[in-house]
Amino acid sequence: MSPEIEAIELVAFAPDERLLGDDLGQLPPSLGRPAQLPASRVRGPVVGLGATLTGVTLVLGVALVVFGVVEAILESPVVGLVSVLVGVLLAGTHWGWVHVAELSANRLALRGAESFEERRRQWLAGITPYTRWDVQTSAADDGSITIETVRYEPVACRERTFTFVRELEAREVHSGDEPAAAVTERAELLRREAAARTEQAREHFEVARDAYERTLMARDDEEQRRAALRAASEALSERINANLRDPPLTQ
């Protein structure tokens, strides 16, 4: 049986959250990477404003106390007493601005983090479980060029979720004495083959997914799920058999 048909159950699986963390290195390069939380541009100014207000409040409070004492002795005891009380209040509570600024900055950061996590979840939900191939090259100190064909295979991870396993499928080492044009041509040929295989895997996945979704009714019980999987397997098998007349990819 075709490995694609054996793994047809992954059609009903969702991408696992490990792909946002521990399994990030297993992701095919073509999928890109999830967004990274940017440094907050708001926290610094908000905390800085709080620190400024703290200093201003303390200075103003002390100034009012001094003014009130002088006013009470020389002019009006009532005005002086009010000034002293206001000054003591400002000086005694000046640290409150720091806490207000800190809480405000944390609240703004939390809102940004929630929006950021939502974008990451949306990106993760867009990943579909079919095999990808990629060709990577690297140069050694001796001038040789290594060409590697890597397969990224979707596998069941936890209940109804999948991740990817990165496997080295082929490795070629070309001497530094070989013509650069020949090595480049070989790498491009392998890249085209990898792209063609990936595209074929995508088409097979979509055939299976469409058949699965058409068969799966609103009542999502185990019997319906198995019936949908059988329909997906049959549709994919028909598609593979139809493609047998196509010439194989160049090895």
C-alpha positions in Angstrom: 0.0 0.0 0.0 1.2 3.5 -0.8 2.7 5.3 2.2 0.4 8.2 1.4 -2.7 6.0 1.8 -1.3 4.5 5.0 -0.9 8.0 6.4 -4.3 9.2 5.2 -5.6 9.5 8.8 -3.5 12.7 9.1 -6.1 14.4 7.0 -8.2 14.7 10.1 -5.3 15.9 12.3 -4.4 19.4 13.4 -0.9 20.8 13.6 0.5 20.4 17.1 1.6 23.4 19.2 5.1 21.8 19.4 5.7 23.3 16.0 5.7 26.7 17.7 8.4 25.6 20.1 10.3 22.3 20.5 9.6 21.1 16.9 10.3 24.4 15.2 13.5 23.0 13.7 11.5 20.2 12.0 9.4 22.6 9.9 10.0 22.7 6.2 11.7 26.0 5.2 8.8 26.6 2.7 6.4 27.1 5.6 8.5 30.0 7.0 8.5 30.6 10.7 6.0 32.0 13.2 6.1 35.6 14.2 8.4 36.5 17.1 7.2 38.8 19.8 8.7 42.3 19.1 10.2 44.4 21.9 7.6 46.7 23.4 7.9 50.2 22.1 5.4 51.5 24.7 6.8 50.2 27.9 9.8 52.5 28.0 7.9 55.8 27.4 5.1 54.8 29.9 7.6 53.9 32.6 9.7 56.9 31.9 6.6 59.2 32.2 5.8 57.5 35.5 9.3 58.2 36.8 9.1 61.8 35.7 5.8 62.3 37.4 7.2 60.8 40.5 10.1 63.3 40.6 7.8 66.2 39.8 5.3 65.2 42.5 8.0 64.9 45.1 9.6 68.3 44.3 6.2 70.0 44.2 5.1 68.4 47.5 8.3 69.5 49.3 7.9 73.0 47.8 4.3 73.3 49.0 5.3 72.2 52.5 8.0 74.9 52.7 5.6 77.5 51.2 2.9 76.5 53.7 5.2 76.8 56.7 6.4 80.2 55.6 2.8 81.3 54.8 1.5 80.1 58.1 4.1 82.1 60.0 4.1 85.3 58.0 0.7 85.6 56.4 -2.3 83.3 56.7 -2.3 80.2 59.0 -5.2 78.7 57.1 -3.6 79.0 53.6 -0.3 77.8 55.1 -2.0 74.7 56.7 -3.7 73.8 53.4 -0.5 74.1 51.5 1.4 71.9 54.1 -1.4 69.3 53.9 -1.4 69.2 50.1 2.4 69.1 50.0 2.6 66.2 52.5 0.0 64.3 50.5 1.9 64.8 47.2 5.2 63.9 48.8 3.8 60.9 50.6 2.2 59.4 47.5 4.8 60.3 44.8 5.8 56.6 44.4 2.3 55.8 43.3 3.0 57.2 39.8 5.7 54.5 39.4 3.2 51.7 40.2 0.5 53.3 38.0 3.0 53.4 35.1 4.2 49.9 35.7 0.6 48.5 35.7 -0.3 50.5 32.6 2.8 49.2 30.8 2.1 45.6 31.8 -1.6 45.9 30.6 -0.5 47.3 27.3 2.1 44.5 26.9 -0.5 41.9 27.8 -2.8 43.2 25.0 0.0 43.1 22.5 1.0 39.5 23.6 -2.6 38.3 23.2 -2.7 39.7 19.6 0.7 38.2 18.9 -0.4 34.7 20.1 -3.5 34.9 18.0 -1.4 35.6 14.9 0.8 32.6 15.8 -2.2 30.3 16.2 -3.6 31.4 12.9 -0.2 30.7 11.2 -0.1 27.3 12.9 -3.6 26.4 11.8 -2.7 27.0 8.1 -0.1 24.1 8.1 -1.3 21.0 6.3 0.1 17.4 6.8 1.7 16.4 3.5 5.3 15.6 2.8 7.7 18.3 1.6 11.1 18.0 0.0 13.9 20.6 0.1 17.4 20.8 -1.3 20.1 22.5 0.6 23.7 23.2 -0.3 26.8 24.0 1.8 30.4 24.7 1.2 33.3 23.1 3.0 36.8 24.6 3.7 38.4 22.5 1.0 36.1 24.0 -1.6 33.8 21.0 -2.0 30.0 21.5 -2.3 27.5 19.3 -0.5 24.0 19.0 -1.8 21.4 17.4 0.5 17.9 16.4 -0.3 15.8 16.6 2.9 12.4 15.1 3.4 9.9 16.6 5.9 7.5 13.9 6.8 4.3 14.6 8.8 3.7 12.2 11.6 1.1 11.7 14.3 2.2 13.5 17.5 -0.5 13.5 20.1 -4.2 12.7 19.9 -5.5 14.1 16.6 -2.4 16.3 16.1 0.7 16.0 13.9 4.2 17.3 13.7 7.0 16.8 11.2 10.1 14.6 11.1 13.1 15.9 9.2 15.0 13.2 7.4 18.1 13.3 5.2 17.1 11.5 2.0 20.2 11.9 -0.2 23.6 13.6 0.1 26.1 14.4 -2.6 29.5 15.8 -2.2 31.1 17.5 -5.2 34.8 18.2 -5.3 36.0 21.7 -5.6 37.6 20.7 -8.9 34.3 20.1 -10.6 33.0 23.0 -12.8 30.8 25.3 -10.9 28.3 25.3 -13.7 27.9 21.6 -13.5 27.4 21.6 -9.7 24.9 24.5 -10.0 23.0 22.6 -12.7 22.9 19.5 -10.6 21.6 21.4 -7.5 18.9 23.1 -9.6 17.8 19.8 -11.1 17.4 18.4 -7.6 15.5 21.5 -6.5 13.1 21.1 -9.4 12.5 17.4 -8.6 11.9 18.3 -4.9 9.4 21.0 -5.9 7.6 18.6 -8.3 7.4 15.9 -5.6 6.1 18.4 -3.1 3.5 19.6 -5.5 2.4 16.1 -6.2 2.1 15.4 -2.5 0.1 18.5 -2.0 -2.3 17.5 -4.8 -2.8 14.1 -3.3 -3.5 15.6 0.1 -6.1 18.0 -1.3 -7.8 15.1 -3.1 -8.0 13.1 0.1 -9.0 16.1 2.2 -11.8 17.1 -0.2 -13.2 13.5 -0.1 -12.9 13.4 3.7 -14.8 16.7 4.1 -17.5 15.7 1.7 -18.2 12.5 3.5 -17.9 13.8 7.0 -21.3 14.9 8.2 -22.3 17.3 11.0 -22.5 14.3 13.4 -18.8 13.9 14.1 -18.8 10.5 15.8 -16.2 7.7 15.3 -18.2 5.9 12.7 -18.6 9.0 10.5 -14.9 9.8 10.9 -13.9 6.3 9.8 -16.3 6.5 6.8 -14.8 9.8 5.8 -11.2 8.3 6.1 -12.2 5.4 3.9 -13.6 7.8 1.3 -10.4 9.9 1.5 -8.3 6.7 1.0 -10.3 5.6 -2.0 -10.1 9.0 -3.6 -6.4 9.2 -3.1 -5.9 5.6 -4.4 -7.8 6.5 -7.6 -5.7 9.6 -8.1 -2.4 7.7 -7.6 -3.5 5.0 -10.0 -4.5 7.6 -12.6 -1.0 9.1 -12.3 0.8 5.8 -12.9 0.7 6.6 -16.6 2.8 9.7 -16.0 6.6 9.3 -16.5 8.5 9.0 -13.2 10.6 11.8 -11.9 14.3 11.8 -12.9 16.4 10.2 -10.3 
